[in-house]
Amino acid sequence: MRLTMKWLLWFIGIGVYVMFLGGVFYYNLFKWTFDEKLKQDVIEAVKIYAPTMRNGLLNSVDAISFEEYDIMMSLAKDERIASMLYLSRKGRVRWHKEARFMGMPWEDFRAQVPPPTDAISQAYLSKLPKVRQVKGEPFYEIAIPFSVRGEIIGIMDLLVSRAGAEVLIGSAMRKYVFGAVGVLFLLGLPLYFFFHHYVISPMDVLRESVEGVSLKNFDLRFPARSDELGELAGAVTRLMARMKVEIEGISNRDRTYKEAEQRWWRSLLNIIVPATNYVIVVDENNSILYANFELGAGMDAKNIHLLDVVDSQQQTLLRLVGQAFETPDRMVEGETVFKNQSFNVKVLHVGQTAETNRTLILFYPKQQSVGM
Protein backbone atom coordinates (compact mmCIF):
# COMPACT_ATOMS: atom_id res chain seq x y z
CA MET A 1 0.00 0.00 0.00
CA ARG A 2 1.38 3.40 -0.98
CA LEU A 3 2.27 5.95 1.67
CA THR A 4 -0.38 8.44 0.51
CA MET A 5 -3.13 5.83 0.92
CA LYS A 6 -1.86 4.89 4.39
CA TRP A 7 -1.82 8.57 5.36
CA LEU A 8 -5.35 9.05 4.03
CA LEU A 9 -6.69 6.03 5.93
CA TRP A 10 -4.97 7.11 9.14
CA PHE A 11 -6.23 10.68 8.76
CA ILE A 12 -9.81 9.52 8.15
CA GLY A 13 -9.63 7.03 11.04
CA ILE A 14 -8.30 9.61 13.50
CA GLY A 15 -10.81 12.17 12.22
CA VAL A 16 -13.75 9.78 12.73
CA TYR A 17 -12.45 8.86 16.19
CA VAL A 18 -12.16 12.53 17.21
CA MET A 19 -15.59 13.27 15.70
CA PHE A 20 -17.09 10.39 17.69
CA LEU A 21 -15.59 11.59 20.98
CA GLY A 22 -16.66 15.14 20.21
CA GLY A 23 -20.13 13.89 19.26
CA VAL A 24 -20.51 12.15 22.62
CA PHE A 25 -19.39 15.29 24.43
CA TYR A 26 -21.59 17.65 22.44
CA TYR A 27 -24.61 15.35 22.61
CA ASN A 28 -24.48 15.38 26.39
CA LEU A 29 -23.82 19.12 26.39
CA PHE A 30 -26.78 19.76 24.07
CA LYS A 31 -28.97 17.40 26.08
CA TRP A 32 -28.13 19.16 29.31
CA THR A 33 -28.52 22.63 27.77
CA PHE A 34 -31.85 22.06 26.04
CA ASP A 35 -33.29 20.01 28.90
CA GLU A 36 -32.37 22.71 31.39
CA LYS A 37 -33.84 25.33 29.11
CA LEU A 38 -37.06 23.30 28.84
CA LYS A 39 -37.35 22.97 32.60
CA GLN A 40 -36.63 26.61 33.29
CA ASP A 41 -39.02 27.81 30.57
CA VAL A 42 -41.90 25.77 32.00
CA ILE A 43 -41.17 26.86 35.57
CA GLU A 44 -40.90 30.52 34.51
CA ALA A 45 -44.16 30.23 32.55
CA VAL A 46 -45.95 29.05 35.71
CA LYS A 47 -44.26 31.66 37.90
CA ILE A 48 -45.71 34.40 35.71
CA TYR A 49 -49.18 33.29 36.77
CA ALA A 50 -48.16 32.62 40.40
CA PRO A 51 -49.67 35.83 41.94
CA THR A 52 -53.06 35.23 40.31
CA MET A 53 -53.06 31.57 41.38
CA ARG A 54 -52.12 32.51 44.96
CA ASN A 55 -55.00 34.97 45.14
CA GLY A 56 -57.38 32.34 43.83
CA LEU A 57 -56.15 29.77 46.36
CA LEU A 58 -56.48 32.22 49.23
CA ASN A 59 -59.93 33.57 48.24
CA SER A 60 -61.60 30.26 47.51
CA VAL A 61 -60.31 26.92 48.78
CA ASP A 62 -62.99 24.69 47.28
CA ALA A 63 -63.69 26.21 43.82
CA ILE A 64 -61.37 27.37 41.09
CA SER A 65 -61.74 30.99 40.02
CA PHE A 66 -62.29 32.15 36.45
CA GLU A 67 -58.80 33.64 36.39
CA GLU A 68 -57.27 30.34 37.45
CA TYR A 69 -59.39 28.47 34.93
CA ASP A 70 -58.16 30.77 32.16
CA ILE A 71 -54.60 30.11 33.27
CA MET A 72 -55.16 26.35 33.16
CA MET A 73 -56.63 26.54 29.69
CA SER A 74 -53.72 28.72 28.52
CA LEU A 75 -51.14 26.28 29.89
CA ALA A 76 -53.03 23.33 28.40
CA LYS A 77 -52.48 24.81 24.94
CA ASP A 78 -48.71 24.60 25.43
CA GLU A 79 -47.47 21.72 23.24
CA ARG A 80 -44.73 20.93 25.70
CA ILE A 81 -47.20 20.15 28.52
CA ALA A 82 -48.75 16.68 28.23
CA SER A 83 -50.91 16.86 31.35
CA MET A 84 -51.55 19.09 34.40
CA LEU A 85 -52.71 18.58 37.94
CA TYR A 86 -53.64 21.50 40.20
CA LEU A 87 -53.94 20.78 43.94
CA SER A 88 -55.39 23.06 46.63
CA ARG A 89 -54.18 23.55 50.20
CA LYS A 90 -56.61 20.90 51.44
CA GLY A 91 -55.09 18.31 49.12
CA ARG A 92 -57.97 18.23 46.67
CA VAL A 93 -57.79 18.27 42.90
CA ARG A 94 -58.52 21.86 41.96
CA TRP A 95 -58.21 21.32 38.21
CA HIS A 96 -57.65 18.39 35.87
CA LYS A 97 -58.42 17.96 32.20
CA GLU A 98 -60.88 15.24 33.17
CA ALA A 99 -63.74 16.89 35.09
CA ARG A 100 -64.50 13.70 37.10
CA PHE A 101 -61.31 14.16 39.10
CA MET A 102 -62.00 17.77 40.10
CA GLY A 103 -62.67 18.06 43.84
CA MET A 104 -61.36 14.53 44.51
CA PRO A 105 -59.05 14.12 47.53
CA TRP A 106 -55.39 13.57 46.69
CA GLU A 107 -55.32 10.11 48.24
CA ASP A 108 -58.22 8.93 46.10
CA PHE A 109 -56.77 10.49 42.97
CA ARG A 110 -53.38 8.90 43.64
CA ALA A 111 -55.03 5.52 44.03
CA GLN A 112 -56.60 5.82 40.57
CA VAL A 113 -53.79 7.68 38.79
CA PRO A 114 -50.45 6.89 40.44
CA PRO A 115 -47.97 9.76 40.05
CA PRO A 116 -45.05 8.87 37.75
CA THR A 117 -42.45 10.18 40.23
CA ASP A 118 -42.16 11.62 43.74
CA ALA A 119 -41.92 15.20 42.47
CA ILE A 120 -45.11 16.33 44.27
CA SER A 121 -44.10 15.00 47.66
CA GLN A 122 -40.58 16.40 47.32
CA ALA A 123 -41.90 19.81 46.30
CA TYR A 124 -44.31 19.78 49.26
CA LEU A 125 -41.51 18.94 51.72
CA SER A 126 -38.90 21.33 50.30
CA LYS A 127 -41.35 24.10 49.31
CA LEU A 128 -39.31 24.46 46.09
CA PRO A 129 -39.97 23.41 42.49
CA LYS A 130 -38.86 19.82 41.82
CA VAL A 131 -38.13 18.15 38.51
CA ARG A 132 -37.97 14.39 38.05
CA GLN A 133 -37.29 12.30 34.94
CA VAL A 134 -40.08 9.78 34.28
CA LYS A 135 -38.35 6.42 34.13
CA GLY A 136 -38.32 4.89 30.66
CA GLU A 137 -40.34 7.72 29.07
CA PRO A 138 -39.40 11.03 27.40
CA PHE A 139 -41.14 13.15 30.08
CA TYR A 140 -40.25 15.32 33.03
CA GLU A 141 -42.58 15.70 35.99
CA ILE A 142 -42.33 19.25 37.35
CA ALA A 143 -44.03 20.05 40.67
CA ILE A 144 -44.23 23.77 41.56
CA PRO A 145 -45.50 24.68 45.03
CA PHE A 146 -47.29 27.96 45.92
CA SER A 147 -46.66 29.20 49.41
CA VAL A 148 -47.58 32.19 51.56
CA ARG A 149 -45.47 33.02 54.62
CA GLY A 150 -43.87 29.57 54.49
CA GLU A 151 -47.18 27.67 54.22
CA ILE A 152 -48.03 25.58 51.17
CA ILE A 153 -51.38 26.66 49.74
CA GLY A 154 -51.28 24.76 46.45
CA ILE A 155 -49.19 22.74 44.04
CA MET A 156 -49.10 22.74 40.25
CA ASP A 157 -47.90 19.40 38.79
CA LEU A 158 -46.95 19.31 35.09
CA LEU A 159 -45.95 16.39 32.86
CA VAL A 160 -43.64 17.97 30.29
CA SER A 161 -42.62 16.24 27.07
CA ARG A 162 -38.98 16.19 25.93
CA ALA A 163 -39.97 15.80 22.26
CA GLY A 164 -39.20 19.43 21.46
CA ALA A 165 -35.84 19.18 23.19
CA GLU A 166 -35.04 15.99 21.27
CA VAL A 167 -35.82 17.79 18.01
CA LEU A 168 -33.47 20.61 19.00
CA ILE A 169 -30.80 18.15 20.07
CA GLY A 170 -31.13 16.23 16.78
CA SER A 171 -30.88 19.45 14.79
CA ALA A 172 -27.83 20.56 16.77
CA MET A 173 -26.14 17.17 16.29
CA ARG A 174 -26.73 17.27 12.53
CA LYS A 175 -25.14 20.70 12.42
CA TYR A 176 -22.26 19.37 14.49
CA VAL A 177 -21.70 16.46 12.09
CA PHE A 178 -21.78 18.72 9.02
CA GLY A 179 -19.47 21.18 10.71
CA ALA A 180 -17.06 18.47 11.87
CA VAL A 181 -16.91 16.93 8.38
CA GLY A 182 -16.30 20.37 6.91
CA VAL A 183 -13.52 21.08 9.41
CA LEU A 184 -12.01 17.64 8.72
CA PHE A 185 -12.01 18.35 4.97
CA LEU A 186 -10.66 21.88 5.35
CA LEU A 187 -7.95 20.61 7.69
CA GLY A 188 -7.09 17.56 5.58
CA LEU A 189 -6.81 19.44 2.28
CA PRO A 190 -3.87 21.70 3.26
CA LEU A 191 -2.27 18.85 5.20
CA TYR A 192 -2.47 16.64 2.12
CA PHE A 193 -0.92 19.30 -0.10
CA PHE A 194 1.80 19.87 2.50
CA PHE A 195 2.42 16.11 2.75
CA HIS A 196 2.46 15.68 -1.04
CA HIS A 197 4.66 18.73 -1.70
CA TYR A 198 7.21 18.26 1.07
CA VAL A 199 7.27 14.45 1.42
CA ILE A 200 5.84 12.49 -1.52
CA SER A 201 7.24 14.59 -4.39
CA PRO A 202 10.78 14.77 -2.91
CA MET A 203 10.64 11.01 -2.29
CA ASP A 204 9.75 10.46 -5.96
CA VAL A 205 12.71 12.63 -6.97
CA LEU A 206 14.95 10.68 -4.59
CA ARG A 207 13.69 7.38 -6.00
CA GLU A 208 14.42 8.51 -9.56
CA SER A 209 17.86 9.67 -8.45
CA VAL A 210 18.62 6.31 -6.83
CA GLU A 211 17.40 4.48 -9.94
CA GLY A 212 19.83 6.59 -12.00
CA VAL A 213 22.79 5.26 -10.02
CA SER A 214 24.79 2.48 -11.70
CA LEU A 215 28.23 0.89 -11.51
CA LYS A 216 29.42 3.50 -14.01
CA ASN A 217 27.72 6.46 -12.36
CA PHE A 218 27.68 6.72 -8.58
CA ASP A 219 26.50 10.33 -8.49
CA LEU A 220 23.17 10.87 -6.73
CA ARG A 221 21.52 13.84 -8.42
CA PHE A 222 19.27 15.11 -5.64
CA PRO A 223 18.88 18.78 -4.65
CA ALA A 224 20.30 19.73 -1.27
CA ARG A 225 17.72 19.84 1.53
CA SER A 226 17.98 20.63 5.24
CA ASP A 227 15.24 18.24 6.39
CA GLU A 228 15.04 14.48 7.00
CA LEU A 229 14.87 13.70 3.27
CA GLY A 230 18.06 15.68 2.78
CA GLU A 231 19.70 13.63 5.53
CA LEU A 232 18.48 10.44 3.84
CA ALA A 233 19.87 11.59 0.49
CA GLY A 234 23.17 12.39 2.20
CA ALA A 235 23.28 8.90 3.72
CA VAL A 236 22.62 7.35 0.30
CA THR A 237 25.34 9.56 -1.24
CA ARG A 238 27.84 8.45 1.40
CA LEU A 239 26.82 4.83 0.82
CA MET A 240 27.36 5.24 -2.93
CA ALA A 241 30.79 6.78 -2.26
CA ARG A 242 31.81 3.83 -0.06
CA MET A 243 30.51 1.36 -2.62
CA LYS A 244 32.47 3.16 -5.37
CA VAL A 245 35.66 2.99 -3.33
CA GLU A 246 35.12 -0.70 -2.52
CA ILE A 247 34.28 -1.60 -6.13
CA GLU A 248 37.32 0.29 -7.38
CA GLY A 249 39.40 -1.53 -4.78
CA ILE A 250 38.02 -4.87 -5.90
CA SER A 251 38.65 -3.96 -9.55
CA ASN A 252 42.20 -2.91 -8.72
CA ARG A 253 42.80 -6.14 -6.81
CA ASP A 254 41.37 -8.18 -9.70
CA ARG A 255 43.48 -6.30 -12.19
CA THR A 256 46.57 -6.65 -10.03
CA TYR A 257 45.86 -10.34 -9.52
CA LYS A 258 45.31 -10.88 -13.25
CA GLU A 259 48.53 -9.07 -14.12
CA ALA A 260 50.40 -11.11 -11.53
CA GLU A 261 48.89 -14.30 -12.92
CA GLN A 262 49.87 -13.30 -16.46
CA ARG A 263 53.47 -12.73 -15.35
CA TRP A 264 53.41 -16.10 -13.59
CA TRP A 265 52.18 -17.92 -16.71
CA ARG A 266 54.69 -16.05 -18.89
CA SER A 267 57.61 -16.92 -16.60
CA LEU A 268 56.59 -20.55 -16.24
CA LEU A 269 55.67 -21.32 -19.84
CA ASN A 270 58.65 -19.48 -21.33
CA ILE A 271 60.82 -21.96 -19.49
CA ILE A 272 58.99 -25.21 -20.25
CA VAL A 273 57.48 -24.58 -23.70
CA PRO A 274 59.83 -24.50 -26.70
CA ALA A 275 59.74 -21.53 -29.03
CA THR A 276 58.38 -23.71 -31.87
CA ASN A 277 55.27 -24.45 -29.83
CA TYR A 278 52.30 -22.20 -29.29
CA VAL A 279 50.48 -21.99 -25.96
CA ILE A 280 47.32 -20.19 -24.91
CA VAL A 281 45.95 -19.82 -21.34
CA VAL A 282 42.33 -18.65 -20.92
CA ASP A 283 40.31 -17.84 -17.83
CA GLU A 284 36.79 -18.87 -16.75
CA ASN A 285 35.29 -16.57 -19.40
CA ASN A 286 37.57 -17.91 -22.15
CA SER A 287 39.40 -14.58 -22.19
CA ILE A 288 43.11 -14.96 -22.95
CA LEU A 289 45.40 -14.53 -19.94
CA TYR A 290 48.62 -15.40 -21.71
CA ALA A 291 49.83 -16.34 -25.17
CA ASN A 292 53.47 -16.87 -26.19
CA PHE A 293 52.95 -15.33 -29.62
CA GLU A 294 51.89 -12.00 -31.01
CA LEU A 295 48.15 -11.56 -31.20
CA GLY A 296 46.37 -10.06 -34.20
CA ALA A 297 46.85 -6.38 -34.95
CA GLY A 298 44.26 -4.07 -33.42
CA MET A 299 43.34 -6.48 -30.60
CA ASP A 300 43.09 -5.16 -27.06
CA ALA A 301 45.23 -7.45 -24.94
CA LYS A 302 42.89 -6.90 -21.99
CA ASN A 303 39.71 -8.01 -23.77
CA ILE A 304 40.77 -10.78 -26.19
CA HIS A 305 38.51 -13.81 -26.34
CA LEU A 306 39.66 -17.24 -27.44
CA LEU A 307 37.43 -17.04 -30.52
CA ASP A 308 39.24 -13.85 -31.53
CA VAL A 309 42.43 -15.89 -31.96
CA VAL A 310 41.02 -19.28 -32.93
CA ASP A 311 38.69 -19.35 -35.92
CA SER A 312 35.21 -20.49 -34.93
CA GLN A 313 35.29 -22.82 -37.92
CA GLN A 314 38.05 -24.89 -36.34
CA GLN A 315 35.50 -27.30 -34.96
CA THR A 316 38.12 -29.88 -33.98
CA LEU A 317 39.84 -27.50 -31.58
CA LEU A 318 36.54 -26.26 -30.16
CA ARG A 319 35.44 -29.83 -29.66
CA LEU A 320 38.65 -30.62 -27.78
CA VAL A 321 38.13 -27.57 -25.56
CA GLY A 322 34.58 -28.72 -24.88
CA GLN A 323 35.83 -32.21 -23.92
CA ALA A 324 38.38 -30.67 -21.59
CA PHE A 325 35.60 -28.71 -19.85
CA GLU A 326 33.67 -31.94 -19.37
CA THR A 327 36.69 -33.81 -17.99
CA PRO A 328 38.55 -31.31 -15.79
CA ASP A 329 42.12 -32.10 -14.68
CA ARG A 330 42.44 -34.63 -17.53
CA MET A 331 44.42 -33.88 -20.67
CA VAL A 332 42.62 -34.11 -24.02
CA GLU A 333 44.71 -34.64 -27.20
CA GLY A 334 43.99 -34.21 -30.89
CA GLU A 335 45.04 -32.59 -34.14
CA THR A 336 44.10 -29.21 -35.58
CA VAL A 337 45.23 -26.48 -37.94
CA PHE A 338 46.57 -23.33 -36.34
CA LYS A 339 48.25 -20.42 -38.12
CA ASN A 340 47.81 -22.34 -41.39
CA GLN A 341 49.90 -25.24 -40.07
CA SER A 342 48.99 -28.69 -38.86
CA PHE A 343 49.66 -29.18 -35.16
CA ASN A 344 49.06 -31.67 -32.48
CA VAL A 345 47.12 -30.08 -29.65
CA LYS A 346 46.76 -30.82 -25.98
CA VAL A 347 44.03 -29.18 -23.85
CA LEU A 348 43.90 -29.24 -20.04
CA HIS A 349 41.12 -27.69 -17.98
CA VAL A 350 41.88 -27.13 -14.28
CA GLY A 351 40.11 -25.44 -11.38
CA GLN A 352 37.67 -26.18 -8.54
CA THR A 353 35.24 -23.23 -8.76
CA ALA A 354 33.72 -21.14 -11.54
CA GLU A 355 35.91 -18.18 -10.53
CA THR A 356 39.25 -20.05 -10.71
CA ASN A 357 38.88 -22.15 -13.84
CA ARG A 358 41.83 -22.04 -16.24
CA THR A 359 42.28 -23.79 -19.58
CA LEU A 360 45.73 -24.50 -21.10
CA ILE A 361 45.93 -25.10 -24.89
CA LEU A 362 49.28 -26.31 -26.31
CA PHE A 363 50.05 -26.52 -30.05
CA TYR A 364 53.19 -28.48 -31.09
CA PRO A 365 54.47 -29.92 -34.40
CA LYS A 366 53.44 -33.46 -35.21
CA GLN A 367 56.96 -34.82 -35.27
CA GLN A 368 57.61 -33.42 -31.80
CA SER A 369 56.48 -35.14 -28.60
CA VAL A 370 55.67 -32.90 -25.68
CA GLY A 371 54.70 -33.98 -22.19
CA MET A 372 52.06 -32.05 -20.24
Residue, then its C-alpha position, 0 to 999 in steps of 0.5 A: m500500500r502506498l504511503t499516501m493511501k496509508w496517510l489518508l486512511w490514518f487521517i480519516g480514522i483519526g478524524v472519525y475517532v475525534m468526531f465520535l468523541g466530540g459527538v458524545f461530548y456535544y450530545n451530552l452538552f446539548k442534552w443538558t442545555f436544552d433540557e435545562k432550558l425546557k425545565q426553566d421555561v416551564i417553571e418561569a411560565v408558571k411563575i408568571y401566573a403565580p400571583t393570580m393563582r395565589n389569590g385564587l387559592l387564598n380567596s376560595v379553597d374549594a372552587i377554582s376561580f375564572e382567572e385560574y381556569d383561564i390560566m389552566m386553559s392557557l397552559a393546556k395549549d402549550e405543546r410541551i405540557a402533556s398533562m396538568l394537575y392543580l392541587s389546593r391547600k386541602g389536598r384536593v384536585r382543583w383542576h384536571k383535564e378530566a372533570r370527574f377528578m375535580g374536587m377529589p381528595w389527593e389520596d383517592f386520585r393517587a389511588q386511581v392515577p399513580p404519580p409517575t415520580d415523587a416530584i409532588s411529595q418532594a416539592y411539598l416537603s422542600k417548598l421548592p420546584k422539583v423536577r424528576q425524569v419519568k423512568g423509561e419515558p421522554f417526560y419530566e414531571i415538574a411540581i411547583p408549590f405555591s406558598v404564603r409566609g412559608e405555608i403551602i397553599g397549592i401545588m401545580d404538577l406538570l408532565v412535560s414532554r422532551a420531544g421538542a428538546e429531542v428535536l433541537i438536540g437532533s438538529a444541533m447534532r446534525k449541524y455538528v456532524f456537518g461542521a465536523v466533516g467540513v472542518l475535517f475536509l478543510l484541515g485535511l486538504p492543506l495537510y495533504f498538499f503539504f504532505h504531497h509537496y514536502v514528502i511524496s514529491p521529494m521522495d519520488v525525486l529521490r527514487e528517480s535519483v537512486e534508480g539513475v545510479s549504476l556501476k558506471n555512475f555513482d552520483l546521486r543527483f538530488p537537490a540539497r535539503s535541510d530536512e530528513l529527506g536531505e539527511l536520507a539523500g546524504a546517507v545514500t550519497r555516502l553509501m554510494a561513495r563507499m561502494k564506489v571505493e570498494i568496487e574500485g578496490i576490488s577492480n584494482r585487486d582483480r586487475t593486479y591479480k590478473e597481471a600477476e597471474q599473467r606474469w606467472w604464466r609467462s615466466l613458467l611457460n617461457i621456461i617449459v614450452p619450446a619456441t616452436n610451440y604455441v600456448i594459450v591460457v584462458d580464464e573462466n570466461n575464455s578470455i586470454l590470460y597469456a599467449n606466447f605469440e603476437l596476437g592479431a593487430g588491433m586487438d586489445a590485450k585486456n579483452i581478447h577472447l579465445l574465438d578472436v584468436v582461434d577461428s570459430q570454424q576450427q571445430t576440432l579444436l573447439r570440440l577438444v576444448g569442450q571435452a576438456f571442460e567436461t573432464p577437468d584435470r584430464m588432458v585431451e589430445g587431438e590434431t588441428v590447424f593453427k596459423n595455417q599449419s597442422f599441429n598436435v594439440k593438448v588441452l587441459h582444464v583445471g580449477q575447482t570453482a567457476e571463478t578459478n577455472r583455467t584452460l591450457i591449450l598447447f600446439y606443437p608440431k606433429q613430429q615433436s612429442v611434448g609432455m604435459 
